[in-house]
């Protein structure tokens, strides 16, 4: 019996399909009607053999045929025909780890990204307040002390002078630290001698500085009133517009409360919010009470199946939990945000359900704790697809724990190119070898989902691709790439942004590739990521984005 592989298998599959169509024509005497045809493209199907095609047909939001332009035009009539004019066409890009609601909300808060020092951050806050005098809470995000002279946290002295009567909370770029003014600290009833598990309230000479680390930030955020559905609409519609412009058609939102999901579902049911979302529930009893007994929730564009836990904080704010102290802060090794017993109990609970456990782990100690707990309950190869989000610094002895029990590392390539300037200062050259090790992580299971973690990083999937493949920033630094031995190939990066990202959310049978039966989510690019020279890659951009066959971006 002959065995067909690669292109031969694809050709045989196409021959079989067209033979079936021929029989259909003979019986019906006319061409079947499609809603949309795309022809004359270089279509990267991202199927099992990464084959290319020229054309495909769409009906009722799904792909019904893939082939050459002549085959598709000869087999179908359609009201709408897209002539791709030789341009590259990819499956809609999928962000495997982001914060869609947080990003949308942040569009209406103080933008502190790229602030060169604390004074610039304060000036941005003043400008925002002058332009939005009615805001009851002043919130902002994006400052990074690693960009400031001295690389030290600021305090709230000037913030208190500027805003003595209105609460202010300004979060670090990664969300794992914040500076709050005295009014916000007062509303949260935070005292100088107060301590808590998994967080730090900074004091100096017995007085609060306003600096809050990890769980301490939550003491303030829980005092902020819940938003209305009108506010969610105000946030999320511009957020989805920005995502569609980047070619993103599905977003994994990592950690939402039940009321966030209720508003998302309502906006989607009303037809206002079109973005496809895979949602992880925040590790919270209120969420578990509403969802675990009923099981995962799924609609045409919303899938709630994950649970997001936080093992530790971030490397940038020294909250990541390390096996040995930080090189630039002797005696300090970070901390877990909850006890190891908590994560063990969570795993024990979720292993009895259909929910996917997804745990944020940055430091080598945080990763080891989570990997050992996962291995305890997963007990060998499986298809539960439990994930470790970030898997940023992994001890050399622990990589095998991913593959042993099919644990999925979910990584964000632009974290490597954002952190590379100072990560070595934090953990030293030896530990850094196990940091941002995407190729090593890919080898564990043979696939690797990619995301951005926006708004921590830019929403652009093109920047994800560039960082994964070339391991450089936008200024071509470093010349030879950052730890280039852990770079991905172009094909691996595209898979990580499409089919592997879909698989990480149990959606690979519906989206992530351009194949018959899948939803017609695709993006037309102005240049080809697979062939563009390195210096041109960051200039590549979508010209049109389609979601379920509907154009959601482009002229």
N, C-alpha and C positions, 0 to 999 in steps of 0.2 A: 504494500500500500504506500503510495508516494506521500512524502511529508513536505508541506509547503511552509516556508518561513518568510519573514520580512515582507518585501515588496511583492513577492509571488503570492503570499497569502492575501495581501490587500487586493491584488488584481483579481484573484479568484473570487473574493467576496463581492467585488464590484460586478464581475461577470454574472454571478448568481443573482444579484439584485436586479440588474438590467434584464436578465432573462425573465424574471418574475414580472417586471414592468411590461415587457413585450407581450406576455400572456394577457396582462390586464388590458393593454391597448386593443388586442385582437378581440377581446370579449366586449369592450365598451365602445370601441371605434373612435375615441377622442382622448386628448391629453387630459390628465388630471390637473386640477387647478391648485396652485400654491398661492400663498399670500405674498411671498417675497422670494426673489431669486438673487443671489450674489454670484456674479460671473467675472472672469478675467482677473482673478486675484491670485496671490500666492498664499494659500490658506494652510496655516499650520494647524493641523487637526489636533495635535497633542494626544493622539491615540497611543496604543501600546507600542507602536514602532515609530512614533513621531513622524508619521507620513505627511506629505503635503498634497494638496488638491488645488483645483482652480475655481471650483464653484460648489454651491449647495443651495438647497431649496428649503423654505420654511412654511409651515402650515400650523395655524392655531398655536403659535409661539414656540413650536418645536421643529427641530431639523428632521426633514423626512427623506433627504437624499444628499449624498456627497459624491462628487465626481469631476469630470472635465467640464469645461464650459459648454462644449457641443452636446455632451450627454445630458446635462441639466436643461439646457434650452430646448433640446429636442424632445425631452420627456415631459416638460411641464409648461403650462401657460401661467401667467401671473400678472397682476395689476401693477406690481412694483418690481423693477429690476435695477439692481445696483451694479454698475460697471466699476469694479475696483481698480481698473486701469493698471494692473500689475502690482498694486500695493500689497504689503504684508497684512494679513488678517489673522488675528489670534483669538482664542476663546477669551471671553470677558475676564479681566484680571480679578483675582480673589485675594483679599487681604486676610491672612490666616490669624492675625492677632492685631486688634486695634480697639479703639474706644470711640465708637461712632457718636454716642450720645454726649460724651464728654467733649469731643471735638466740636460738635454743634453748639453746645453751651458756650464753649470757649470763644466762638466767633463773636459773642456779645459780652465778653469780659475784657479786662485789660491784657493786651498782648505784650508780654515781657520777654519774648524770645529774642535772643541776640543782644540783650542789654549789656553794654560794655562795662558798666559798674552800677553800684547801688543808686547813685545819684540819677543816672539815666532812667533806671526803673521807677524811681519816685516821680520824675518828670512825666513819665507815661501815665502814672496813676493820676496825677493832678489833671492832666489833659482829659483823661477819660471822665473823671468826676465832673469837670466843667461841662463836658458834652452830654453827660447823663445825670443831671442833678437829682432826679427822682429815685435813684437806686437806693434801696434800703440796706443792702450789703454790697460792699465793693470787693469783687473777686478778680483775681488775675492769675496768670500762669506763664511759666517759661523762663524765669531767671535761672542762671547757672553760675554759681560762685567760681567755678573753674575757669570762667572767662574773665573774671575780675582781677585787678591787681591784688596780689597777696593770696588769692584763692580761698578767702575766709568768708564764713557766713556774716551777713550784716545783722544789725539788731533793729529794734522797732522805735528807737529814740525819735528819729525824724518823722516817722510814720505817726506817732502819737501827737506830735506837735501839729502836723497837717490835718489830722482827722481825729480830734479828741472825742467826738460824739457819735461817730458812725463806724460800725465794725468793718475791719479790713482783713482779708485773708489772701495772701499772695503765695501761690504754690510754686515749688521748684519745677524745672522742666520735666522731671520724671514723676512728679506727683507724690514723691516719698518724703518730702520735707516742705515746710512752709514758714513764712514769717507773718505773724498776726499782730495787730495792734492791741493796745491795752483794752479797748472797748470789746473786741472780739474775745479776748482772754477772760474778761469779766463775765460776759454772757455765758461762756462755757464753764464758769466757776473753776478756772485753773489756778492753782496755788503754787508758790515757789518750791515748796518741799514735796510736791506731789510726784509720785512715781507710778509707773504702769508697765505691764508686760508688753514687750514688743514695740516699745516707743520710748522717746526721750523728750523731756521738757527742759530746755536749756535755761540755766540760771547763771548769773554772774554777780558775785558779791551779795548773794542772797536775794537778788531781784530777777524777775522774768525778763529774758531778752526778746521774747516773741518767737524764737526759733523752736519749731516743733518737728520732730522726726517720726516718720511712719505712724504708728497707732495714735500718737499724740495729736496728729492732724485731725483725726476722726472726732476728737473731743469738740472741735470747733465746727466741723462740717455738719455734724448732726444737729446743730442749733439753727441751721439755715432752713427756712420753710420749704416744703415740697412745692415743686412747680406745677402749674396747671397744664392741661393738654394744649392750650393756646400757646403757652411758652415752648412746649415741645415742638409744636408745629413751626414756630418762629425759628427754633434752633435747627431742626432736622432737615427742612426743605433746602436751605442754603448748603447744608452739609452734604446732602446727596448730590446737589448740582455740582459742587466742587469735585466730588468723587467720580461722577460720570465724566467730567471733563478730563480726568486722569485715566479713563478706561476701566475704572473699577465698577464691577457689577454685583459683587457679593462682598459683604464685610462680616467678619467675626467680631462681635462686641464682647469683650472679655470682662464680665462682671457687672450685671445689672440687677436691680431690685425688681420685685414683682410689679410695682407701680410703673416703672420705666417700660416694662414689657406691655402692660395694659395699654399705655398711651401709644406705643409703637404699633401694636396690633390694630388699634382703633384708626390710626392715621392710614395704615395700609388698607384696611377694609373700606375706608372712605375713598380710596384711590388717590390720596394726596401723597403718600409716601410709597415710592415704587422700589426703593433699594431692597435687594435681597439680603437678609440678615440671618446669621447663625449666632445664637445668643447663649452665653454662659451665665448661669445664675450666680450671684455673689454668695459667698459662704455665710449664710444668715438663716437663722431658725425660721423667720417669717417666710422666707422663700421656700424652705423645705416643707413647711406646713401646707403651702398652697400647691406645690408641684409634685413632690416625690410619690405620693400615693396614686396620683392620676397618671404619672408617667410623662414622657416627653410630649411637648406640644408642637404641632406642625400645621402650617397653612401653606398656601402657594408660595409665599415669600418670607415666611418666618419659621425658624426651627429652633426650639428651646430644648436642648439636650445636654448641655454641659454644666458643670459646676466649677466655679473659679475660687481657688484658695490662694493665700499668700504665705509662702514659707518664710521669706525674709524681705529685706528692703532692696535698695539700689546701691551699686558700687559708687556712684557719684556723690552720694550723701553719706557714705560709709555705713549704710544700714545692711548691706549684704553680709550674710553670715559666713565667716571664713573658718577654716580648720586651724589656721595660725594667724597671729595678729597682722594688721595692716602694716605695710612697710613704712607708710608715712604717718602712722599714728600708733606707735609702740604700745603694747598692752591692751589694744582695742581690737576685737575680732568681730564686731557687729552682733546681731542677735536674730533669733527666730521671732516671728511676729505672734506666734502662738506656741504652746508647748508641743513637743513631739507627740505626746499622748492625744492632743486634739486632732492632729493630722491622721494618726492611726485610727481614731474613732470615726473620722470622716470617711476614710477608705473602707472601713468595716461596714459602714452604713451603705455606701454607694455601690459596693460590690454586689449587693443584693437587688440592685435596681438596674434600669437600662440607661441611667445617666452616666456621662463621661466625666471623669475627674481630671481637672486641668489645674496644675499648681505652679504658681510663679516661684521660680528659684533662680537666684543670681549667683550667690557665693558657692564655693566648693563644699562647704559644710551644709548649706541649705539644700544643694542638689543631692548630697549623699543621704541626708535624712529622708528626703522624699523618695529617692530611688530605692532605699532599703524597705520603706513601707510599701511602696508599689510592688516590689518583688515578693514581699510577704503575702500579699493578697492575690496578686495575679498568677503566681505560681506556674511559670512556664509560658511558652508561646501562646498567643491568644489574639482575638480581634476586638478587644474592648477599646483599644485606641486611647488609653489614658495618656495624658500629655504632661510634659514639663514645659511651661512657658519660659522662654529665654535660654535656659540651660547655658548660662553665660560663662561661668568658670567651673570647669569640671576637673576633678582630680584624675590623674592618669589611670588610677586603679578602678575608676568608677564608670568609664565609658561602656564597658561590657554589660553593665546593668541595664542599659537601654535595650540592647538587643536580646538579652536573656529572657525578658518578659514582654517584648514588643512595646516598650514605652516610647512614645513619640516625642522627640525634641521639636518644639515649635520655636523657630528663631527669627530674628529681625536683623538682616545684614547691615542696615545703616547704623545700628548700635555699635558695630565694630568700628566703623569709620568716624563716628562721633566720639567714641571713648578712647581711641588709640593714642591721642595726644597725652593723656594722663593715666591711663589704666596701668601702665608699667610702674608708675610712681606708687600706685595704690598697693599692688600685689607682687611686684618684682618680676624679673624676666623668666624665672623658672615656672612660676604659677601661670604666667601669661601664656605659656605654650598650650595650656589646656583651656584657654579663653577664646571665645568666638570661633570655636573649632568646627566649622560647619561641614567640612568634608569628612572629618572623623565621625561626626554625629550622623551624617547621611549614610555612612557605611554600616551603621548598626542595624538598620531595618531596610535599607535600599530606597528610602524615600524621605523627603524632608519638606514640611510646609513652611512657607516664608510669609512674613508680614512686615509691618512697619512700626507697630505700637503707637500709631498717631493718636493724639497730638504730641506725644513725646518726640516723635520724629515727623518729618514731612510726609504727607499722604502719598507722594509720588511712587508708583510701582516701578517707574523707570530708574529711580534712584536705588530702589531695592535691587533691581537687576544689576546695575553698575557696581554697587558695593559688593554684591555676591560674587561677581565674575572677576572684577579688577581689583577689589579691596583697596580703593582709593577714594579720596574726597573729591569735590568738584574742582579743586585747584591742582589736580593730578599729583597729590601728595598721599603717601610717599612714592617716589619714582618707581620703585620695584614692587609696590603693593605691600599692605600690612599683613604679615604672616601669610604670604601668598600660597604656601603649601596647603592652606585650608580654603582656597578659592573653589567655587563651583564652576562647572562648564556652563556654556550658554543654554544648552538644552536642559540641564538640571535646574537652572534658575527659572526658565520658563515653566517647567513642570511644577516647581515649587510655588509659583504664582498662579497656577491654574489647577491642574488635575490633582496634585498632591495637597494643595490647600483645600480643595473640595473634599478629598478623602479624609482629611483631618477632622472634618465636620460631618462625616457620613453622608456626603452628598455626591459622591463620584458617579453614581448612576444617573444623576440628573443634570449636572453641570460640570464644568472644568475641561471639556474637550468638545470639538466640533464633530459629533458623531450622530448617526441616525437614532432618533428617540430622545435625544437630550434637548434641553431648553436652548433656544437660539440666543444665547448671550455671547456677543462677540464684539471685537474692536478692530477698526481699520486704522492702521498707522501710516504716518507720512514717510517713514523709512523703516527698514527691516532690522530689528534688534539682533537677529541671528547673523547678519552679515556686515552691519555698520562698523566702521573702524572705531577704535576705542575713543578717540577724541570727539567723535560725533554722537556717541550713544546718549549722552545727557541732553542732547538737542532733539532727540526723537520724541514725537508726541502723537496722540490720537487725533484723527480727523473726524471720526464718528464712533459713537458707542451705541450698541443695541442691547436691549434687555427684553428677553422673550419675543424677539422679532420687532420690537418697537424702538424707534430711534429716540434715545434720551439725551444725546449730545451730538452736535454737528449741524451744519447747514443743510 
